[in-house]
Amino acid sequence: SVDFYTFKNGYKLDLEAIASLQEDLADALREGPYQSNALIGGIDEDGEGKLFWLDYLGTLERVTKGAHGYAGYFVSSVLDNAYKKDITKEEGLKAIEQCIHELKA
């Protein structure tokens, strides 16, 4: 985990470094059955929020919104409708609530 890396090495990774874990995933694909999907998000040192999409093939892409698996089929339209460039934290939390509601329906 990222926290263990920080503890072990004595320094924090920036968001881009954390997202670069895709190289490890891509290497693992060649060695054996290992699959993982992830959305990696955080606030960088400049205070900018960033989100990265990492799929089981090791593809890494910076995105504005995302969902993996079957849930993605149901919540993508909610996220598309809710997203705007200057979205507030409250609007983001409301979008998450709408996604949860959509999945419960």
C-alpha positions, 0 to 999 in steps of 0.5 A: 500500500501507499502508506506502507511505502511511505513508512518504509522509505520515509517519503510520500509519493506524489499522485502521478507516482502512485498512478504509475503503479500501472507499470507493476500491473503490466509486468504482472500480467506477463508473469501470471494471472493477476487482474486489478481495476482501480480508480486512483484519486487525490489532491496534488501538491498544488491543491488540484484534484486528479483522478486516474483510471487503471484497468486490468491491462495496465492502461492508465488514463487521467479522467474526470469521472469513472466507474469500473465493472457492472456498476459502471454501466449503471452510474456512467450516465449519472456521472455524465449528468453531474460532472462539470469542470468547476464541480463543488465538493457538495455537488460531488457528494450529491453525485455519489449519493445519486450513484448509490441510489441508482445501484440500489434501484 
